[in-house]
Amino acid sequence: MLTEAVMAGGVEMKNEEEILTPNIKQTHLKEGNVDDRGTARDEQIKKDQQRPCKPYPFGKYHDSHRYIINNILDIIESGPLDMIEPCHEYKAFINTKPETEMVKFCPEVIRIAAACMNSRTNSTIHFGIGDAPDFIHGQVLGVKVRDKEAFAQALNSAIAKYFEPKQRPAAHFCIKPPRFVEVLDKNMTSSNKYVIEVDIIPNSIICEENIYHTYRLPKKAKKKAKIETNSKQFFVRDGGSSRDLLAPTTSAKPMQEYNKFVDGMKQRSQLRKQAEEKSLAVAKSNCQGTALIKMITGGSPSLDASCFDRYVIVTNKSHSSQFESLGFLVELNPTAVLDFDPESAKHGLQCHFKQHSAVNLPAQYKITGQIKDTVNTSELGPKISWIFCNGGVQDEPPSDMDQWLMDKGASIQDLIYFLCHKDVVLNKRFLVIFLLLSCMNEEIDPLVETFCKFQKELGDKGQILCICDSEKAFTSWKDLIDARCEINISDRCIYDLSFAEVNGTILSLFSKNRKSSRFLTGGGGSRVLLKTEVEHSLSTLEVLCVNQCEGGDEDKTVIDQNFYRGGKVSWWNFYFSEQLGFSNVVKRNKVFFIEENVAHVLHSQKKACVLFNLIHVPGCGGTTLAMHTLWNLRHKFRCAVLKDKNANFSEVADQVVKLLMCGHEEKLLQVPVLLMIDDFDDMQQVSDLQQLIDRECTKNDIKSAKVILLNCMRSWSCEFLNRPRDTLFLENNLSEEEKKQFSLKETVETFYDFMIRKNNLKPEYVQGVVHNTLRSFSSSQKNAQLLAVLTILNVHHKDVFLPVSLCQEFLGLQPDTDTVQEEFGKLSDLICHTTVKSELGHRAVKMIYPHFARCCYQELTTTHKMTEADFINLLQKTVELISTEGKGKYLQDVFHRSVEILAKGKLSVWSDSRTEGEIARLEEKELVNASKRLEKEI
């Protein structure tokens, strides 16, 4: 019978005894006469019907997988297979005394670990799994564990004791911490036992071509076994056991096999590396995030306007590691939850759920009369009706799978009939969600029967959604449903997403959550909730979320005006650019190049952390372009900006990997991290950060490219263009298409033109450009001296330029060369060529824009400590080069006037404003006539 919380009294129970199997007794073989072991085992087989089961997923720790007592692992103890598929070894470990369990546990682990590290094969040793002759091979027994931490500490100590000092770091990396897999009784309640498992993963990067000896291990488990450091062992995997090649032998050539094995280590290591590369699971393209949105809303883009009015949840035994990823259940506010975990109220899903939402535990559902009358008296209402379907309430004992159909199957059928009745749902459309928190392998599993009943009542699988978090669980569930109901439910299943991705996706479908919470990109178009405490732990990173700026109340006018005047771009600028209305963010053509080639760089390299360089001249929009790229790619990558280039790189690497793995737990990582780093001084710093991130990825067993560094660095030349695929050089000059986009009322040729012509341009913009460009200024270099001359001339007089011929002579160039601007090197972005209007025409060099002269003068006198005397010497040196044969009279006047002003200690600075302009021109009055002669003399 079902508990009184669910019992239905008016519907005739169907006789289903014919499909039941006998209940399985849960007993271990007791110690008895050794001669009777085989007979006792045979009798046990006849009594019990052990079912096959799968081992716990290799290399994982947070899977919900559990073992059921007396079931049989469907794998055998084995030797190396393909180096990646783990070999297994079983130890019953049930008659071990507390005082000797560690000295028995540790040597067994060390032995198989050394053997598999030398043989370069993955492996798992299981404690609490029986073996012949005492038990069925692979029989789940389980052991009592008093102190889990003691096992981990003992294993760490054993690695230090038995491995040579130089080999210990590799051993610590390859031998994973113990895993404690819970063992359940047949009725799905806890047996308070565990199977202890240790995985060995001899990564090729760690092991390289090394060999691993161990100090001699004790033959018997003794509490104080002495370590024999003078005697070594060399274990290899040989079939289902480990063998010491240095063990005493009667062979005429005792070292021959050992030497042969050692000589083959180079080839063996190469085979391991190839096997790892071959087995690298490429993140297959999936759209299950998008599919989940469509199925759970019925095709609506939001759960605020879902096509479903009600939700019913059907679930099985949960695991505590899943709880933080099941918050979406509260938001869905299901009408009913059918819970098949008999310990749910004690420490399962219902215990966790009631801490966040009101839960109704109905006394009973008795359908004795008209259903409409029952609906009026039932407790289905705003509170969630939590229905225990296999014990767990009013002292009702749970049933094992064989007995469940007989004890409770008919009552569940009555309940499903009641929930699906038109008088109950009132013609409202509802969705039944099968939330598979544990993997199933039995065709008579209660959830399989429940699915069949719902499908029969609804008549359409379109009102059923199945969610699990692994392909293994999906395949098992799909096959069970196909065998039992002859229905293919593949198109109604979500399995490629982690529960964190499922949770984030569903939560993001509520507009209130999009405004109050932050979400990262997940696999297949899904979302992952970025919890506040997690984001705070990423202290070196500014994380860009997919819903960045949603729910904010920033003033668009203020944001746009700040950026328009030369202020630093913010995410709000890009957010407003996607909304209706005009935005001042104009997309540079190069953003498409970056977006296309980032993916190419990611897939063309084998490093975990790859690099893409965006090299740009100062002030031409390089940082804005990089941030624009992040904004456009935030739905494909997990994007972030490094806050401080001086941050501890080890912390940065740790936090980048944490961002990468957030919400993925131990599933295949599908979404790479795109990290923007800005304003680094040299490539060595970038390389150091890249190597540390790569190393951190290796520590977390991340082998394929999963992190991209978008290195936004200032430079003044195309020195990186020998690597066109991973490097982009952004110049000041605009393309023809960009000119059209950037033009206001006048045509602009460069990015600086576009910025300078803005109204109320912030002084900080020009100051920043000048400061960064003059970093390499050296007054001993001729190009720097010539720039200083141009600077001081343009401070005193507006739009002064120098003939190319004069610049060539000053720089020591041949008259017929046309490389003046190139000779300025990193300073060339502050000058440009121009043509003087005359009949013959004449090329000259000038400041790129007069506004820059003032800032250059300030930078040269403050940062680079140039004095008036330095400027006077340069002016006098230059004026000597000017011809006095009827040419250059204008320039001589300008130079002499500047010298006079400097000598008097009066700095006359021109200005665009009328008042300041009048003041400035008072000192230039005597040069008016000379200025008029300009075009004639040059």
C-alpha positions, 0 to 999 in steps of 0.5 A: 500500500502507499502511505496514507498521504497518497492512498486512494481508496475508491479505485480497484487495485490491479493484480500485477503480481505476475510481473513481480520478482522475489525479494532479495535477501540482503545478507553477507556470507558469514565466516564458516568452514572453508570447505563449505565456501563454494556450496554456501556461495551457490546457495546464496546465488539461488536465494538472491538475484543479484543484478548487474550494475555499473561502476562509479564514473572514473575520475569523478567525485560529485556524481550521484551514483550509488551502489546497491547491496549485493549487486554485481559490478559488470566489469572484471579485474583486468590488466591494461586495455587501451591505457585510457579505459581503467583496469579494476581490482577488487578487495573485500576489506570486510574482516579488517580490524580498525587498528590494521585497516590503514596498513592494509589499505595503503600498501594495496593502493601503492602497489596498484598505483606504481604498477599502473604508473609504470604501465601507463594505464588508468585504474581503480582499486575498489575496497568493499567489492567481493571476489571469488572464492568467498563472494561473487566476483564484483559483488557489492559488499560495502564497508563501515567507515569511521573516519573518511579523512583518516584514509586520505591522510594515511594515503598521503603519508604512504606516498611519501613513505614508499615512493622515492623523493624525486617521484613523490610529486608525480605520485601525489598527482597521479594517485587521486584522493579516496572516494567514498561511494554510498551503498544502499539497501534494496529498498533504497535506504542507506546501509551506512556502508561505503565502497572506498575507491582510488583512481590512478591517472598517469598523465603523460605530461606528469609522468613523461618517460620516468619509471617508478620504484617503490620501497619494499612493501610489507607482505602482511598488514602489520600495525608498525610495518618497517619500510625497507629503503635499501630494497626496492620494488618495480611493479607493472600491471600483469593481467588482473594483478600487479607483479614486481619485476625485481622480485627474487627469481630462479631465472638465469637472467633475472633482470632481463624482463625488467631491463626490457620493460625499462627500455620500452618506456619511451615508446610506452609513454608516447603511446599513452600521450597518443591515447590521451589525445585520441580520447580527448572528448571534443565538446560536441555541439549541442543545443539542449539549453535552447531545447530546454527553454522551448520544452519547459515554456511550451514554446514561449521565450519566457516563463513569465508567459509560459504555455503551461499553467502547472508543473508536476515533478516526479523524482527519485533519490537525490544526492546532497551535492545536487541541492544547490543546483535545484533552486529552480524547483522553488521558482516553478512552484509545482502543483505536486512532487511525487518523491520516490526517495524513502529518506527524502524527508530525513536528509533528501530533497524534501528536507532541503526544499522545505527550507525555501518554500512552503510544503503541504503534506496531504493527509490522504487522497481518497477518491471514493465519490465524484472526483469533482467533490474530491477536488473541492475537499482535497488540499491541492492549492498554492502550497506544493503537495509533496507526495511520498511514493515509497515510504518515508511518512507515518512509519510506513516502511519502504519497499524494494523494487520487486515488492513496490508494484505489489505494495504501492503500484495501484495507489500511484496509478490512482493518484496519476489518474486523479492528477490528470483528470479534467476536473482536477486540472480544470482544462489547464495545460500542465507539464510533468517533469521527470527529474532523474537524480539517480541513474536507473537500470531496472525495467521494473523501477517505480519511475518507469512504471510511473512514466507509463501511467502518465503517458497513458493518461495524457496520451501524448509525450509532449506534456512530459519532460525528462531531465538528467545530467549525464548521457549514461543516465539518459541512455539507461532511461531511454532504453528502459522506457523503450522496452517497457512502453515502446516509446522513443523519448529522446526528443523529450530528454535533457541530458547534455547539461549539468544540473547547474546549467539546467538550474541557471537556464530555468531561473533566467527565464523569469524576468525578475531573476534576470534583473536581480541575478547574474548568469554565465554562459553554459553549454548548448545555449544554457545559463549558469547562475553566478552566485554572489559569493563565487563572483566575490572570490574572483577578485582579480576579474571583472566578469561580463555576464550574459545579462549584464546591465539588465535591471540597471537604471543608469542614465543613457544620456550621461553614459553616452556623453561621457564616452563621446567626450573621450571617457573610457567605454563601459558595458553600458555603452554596448548595452544601450547600443543594442537597444532602440535609439542612437548610440555613440559606439561605432563598431570597428571593422576589425571586430569581425576579424577578431571574432572569426579568428578567436575560434580558429586560434582556440581549435588550432592549438593543443595548449589549454591556454592560447593567445590572441594579440590585439596590438594598437596605437595609443588612443585609437580605440583598441581597448574599446574594440577589445571590450566590444569583442567581449560583449559580442561573444558573451553568449559563446564564451565566459568573458572577463577582464583582468582588473589589475595587470599587477595582480598576483598571476598565480591567483589570476590563474586559479580564478580563471580556472574557477570561472571556467569550471563554474557550474560544470562540476565534472562534466565536459567543459563546453564553454571556454573563457575569454579573458581580456588583459590590457596595457601590459608592458611587454610580451614576457608578462603575457607569456608568464600569465599564459604559462601559469594558466596552462599549468593550473589547467593541467592540475585540473586535468584540462588538456584541450584549449579552454582559455583565450587571452585577448591581449590588448597591448599598445605598440607603434609598429606592426612587429607582430604581423609575422603571426597574422592568425593570432595577432591584429594590429590596429592603426590610427587610420580608418578604412573607407567603410569606417570613415563613413561610420565615423564621419560627423559633419566633416570627413575624418581620415583617422580615429584621432580626427574623429575624437578631436572633432567632438564637442567638449572632448575630455582633456584626459583623452589627449593626455592619455594618448600623449602620455602613452606615446611618449613613454619611449621618448629619449632626448638623445635621439634625433626623432625625439628632438625633432618632435620636441621642436614641432611641439614647442613651435606649435605651443607658441604658434598655431599650425606650424609645420616643417618641410620634409626636406628640413626633416630629412636633413635633421634626421640624416636621411637622403633627400630622395627618401620618403621615410620621414614618418617611419623614422619617427618610429613609436612617436609617429602617431603624433605627426602626419604629412601635409601638403602646403598650398602653392603652385608647385605644392610642397610636402611638410610634416606637422603635429597630427592635431594642434591640441596635442602640442600642449599636452606634449609640452606638459609631458616633456617638461614634467615626465621627461624633465626638459627645460627651456634651455633644452628647447632653445638649444634644439630650436637653434640647432634646427634653425641653422639648417634652414636656408637663407637664400630666399627660402624659409624666412617664415620659419626663421621668424617663427623659430626666433620668436619662439626662442625669444618667448622661451628666453623671457620665461613667458609661455604663450599658448594659443587657444581655440576660444576667442578670449584666449585666442586674442591673448595668444595672438598679441604675442604673434602680432609681429609675425602676421606679415611673415605668415602671409609670406608662407606660401610664397617662400616654401 
